[in-house]
Every structure is written in C-alpha cells, then in structure tokens.
Amino acid sequence: MLVIQDILISEEIIEEKFHCDLTACKGACCTEGDYGAPVDAKEMEYIHQYIDIIFSNLPERSVAKIKEDGTGFTYYKKPKVWGTSCHDDGACVFLTTNELGISVCGIEKTWYEGKIPFQKPISCHLYPIRVSKNDIVGFEAWNYDRWDICAAACTKGKKEKVPLYRFVKDAVIRYKGQDFYDELEAAAKHLGESK
C-alpha cells in the first residue's frame, strides 16, 4: 500500500494495466452487479437538481422508475451506501444505449451535450477503482475492483501499456486535484524504479 495525502492506495492501481474496451464489454459494469453506483449527498443533490434535463437522455422505463420512487437512488444495506437505483434486470436507471448497442451514462451524455455542469458520479468515473471511507475516523482507501466482465479491458490495457491510474487520470484529478495526481504519478515512477 502507498499513502498519498493520507489516502491508502493499493499498489495494484499503479501496477495493473487497464483500458476499457467498450466494443467488447458493451458497458456491462452499468448493467450488472449487486447494487447501483455509489453516490454521496452532494451528487444526489446535483442529479436531482438537473433530473428533468437528464430525462431527455433516458429510456422511458428509467424515467418511469425514477418518477415512481421519487429519487433514482436507493440505500443498499449490505455495502451500507447510497447508490443509483437499478432495474430488476440489474441495469442502472441512468443508463442509456448508443447506436452501437453500448451502454452509456445518460447523466454523462447530458453533460457532454453541455446541458448540465455535473459529469457523472465519481464512483463511475473512477471505476475500476473503488473508494472505501470511514468519515468518523477520516479513513479513505483506494482499491482495484477486479471483475471478470473487465477481462477485455485488462487485455487492452496490457497491449497498450496503460497503467490503471493513468486510465482514470481525469477522474483522479476531478476528485482529488492535479497535485494529488502528480504525487501519484511520482510514486508510480519511484515504485517502478525500485522493482
């Protein structure tokens, strides 16, 4: 484990190679799993604030489900987190599909269109990094969430020699800032030289 600005970071985040291959997986991380994408209170507030605009990029079934439950979010007891709600088939309610049949985030699509200032939940942007927190003691740890549906991303990452932390560079900077990313990059370089 590494420690950067009091955050524990698994060395796998530096050592493992990863680059999403959406043509292979079709965005399966948004359609499968035990619970929706973790969100914090501020993210829920942003999404709720812009939900009527986001609706324009969601399928009818998602609009209906969000209106029915009133929020688009669910508290998941096992991981003890708030997350995006999911349909019975496991798909995130904020999911849409592009012309190639690839799952894309309706929130992010709306952001790309310049209609809202919020890109998507940081847990989605950082994936496959998962952040664990304990706000009472101020603990935060980052781990690599291995999932068999990401096998093609691992293959592509190895082929293109892209370390996981570089694949999620924009998300890391968005979440923790440029200085944090620069420290992570320096730690990766140091770790590489020492092996």
N, C-alpha and C positions, 0 to 999 in steps of 0.2 A: 504494500500500500504506500501511496505517496500522500503527503499533506501539502496542500496549496491553499493559502489563506484560510486555514482552519477547516478545510474540507478534505475528508479522506477520499482518495481516488484510487480505484483498483488499477493495478499495473496493466491489466488486460485492455483497458481503454487506450493505452499507449501502444501496447504490443500487437494486439489483434488487428487484422486488416478487414475493412468493411466498406462496401459501397452499394447502396440499394440498386437492385435490378428490377425495376417495376414491370418490365416486359415479361419477366419470369414469374414473379410472385403476384402480380396484379394488385398490390397493396393489401395483401392478406392480413397484415397487422391491424388494419382498420375493420376487418370483417370477422376476425376470430379472437378467441380469448375468453377469459373468465369474467372480465369486467371492463368498463369503458376507460378512456384516457383520464388519468388523474388530473384534477384541476384544483386551483386554490380559489379562495373567496373573490379575489380581485379579477381573476379570469372569468369566473361565473358572472360577475357584475358586468364586465365588458361584453361578453357574449349576449347576456340578457338585454343590455342596452341597444345592441345592434341586431337583435334577432329578426326583426321584421325585414331588414335588408338581407340578412343571411338566408332567410326563407326562399328568396328568389333563386338560390343555387342548391336547394334541397329537393329531393323527390317528395311527392305528395304524402307517402306513408310516413316520412320523417316529420314533415310539418304537422300532420295529424297527431303523431305520438307526442311531439313536443307540446302542442297545444293541449292535449289530453292530460299530460302530467304537470303541465304548467311551467316547467323549467328547462327540461332537456338534460337534467343532472340527477344522479342517484347516489345515495350513500351506500358504499359497499362495505359490509360488516367485516368480512374476513381480512382484507388488507387494511381496513379502517381508514378509508379515503373516500372523498367525494370524487366522482368521475362522470364523464359523459354517459348518458343513458344509452342502452343498446336495444335493438330489436330482438325478438325471440330467436332469430337466426344468428345472433352474435354481432351483427353489423352496428357500428356506431351510428347514432341518429344524425350526426353531422356529415355523414358520408354521402358522396355522390359518385357518379361514374363518368369518365370521359369517353370520347368517341372510340377509343381503343379498348374499352372494357376495363380500364384500370381505375381502381378506387382512388378518389382524391377527396381531400377535405373541403367541404362546402364553405367552411369559415375562411380557409386559406384562399380558395378560389375568389371569394368576395373581396378579400384583401388585395389579391393580385389585380383585380379589376379597379382598384383604387377607391372602393366604396366605403371601406372601414379602416381604422388605424390599427386594428388588432390582427396579427397574423394567424395564430392558432395556439392551443395550449402548449406551454413549454415542454410538457412531458412528451408530446407528439414530436415536437421539433428536435428534441434531444435523442429520441429513440434511435438505437437500442440501449442508450444509457438510461438507467433508472436511478432516480434520486430518492434516497431514504432520509427522512428528517425526524428529529425529536426536538420540537421547538422549546420544550421545557428546559432541556439541558444545552440547547444550542448546537446539537449534533447534526451533521449532514455528511452523507457518504454517497459516492457515485459508483455504481457497478454496471458491468456489461450484462445485459439480459439476453442470454443465449436462447434462441428459439429455432426449431427446425425449419420453420417457414422462411427463415432468413438464410438458408444454405446458399442460395444463388448470390446473395449479397456478399457472403464470405468469399465465395469463389471469385466474384468480380473484384472485390477489394484486394485479394491476393494477386490477381492478374494485373491490376492497375497500381499495386503497391501503395494503397491508401490506408494509412492507419485510421482506426475508428475515430480518434479525437479530431483528426483533420476533416473527416467526413461530416462531422457535426460542428465544424468551426463556427459557422454563422449562428447556430443555436447557442453555443457556449458564450459567444460574445454578447448575444442578445440577453442571456440570462445573468452572466457574471461580469461582463465588460471586457474590453480589449486587454487591459493589464493582466487580468486573470488568465486569459488565453495565452498571452505572451509567456507567463510563468509556466503554464502547462507545456507549451512548446519547448521552453528551455529545459524543463525537467525531462521531457521525452528525449531530447538530444543528449542530455547527460546520461540518462539511463541506457540509451543506445551505445554510447561510447564506453560505458563501464562493462558491457557484456561482450 
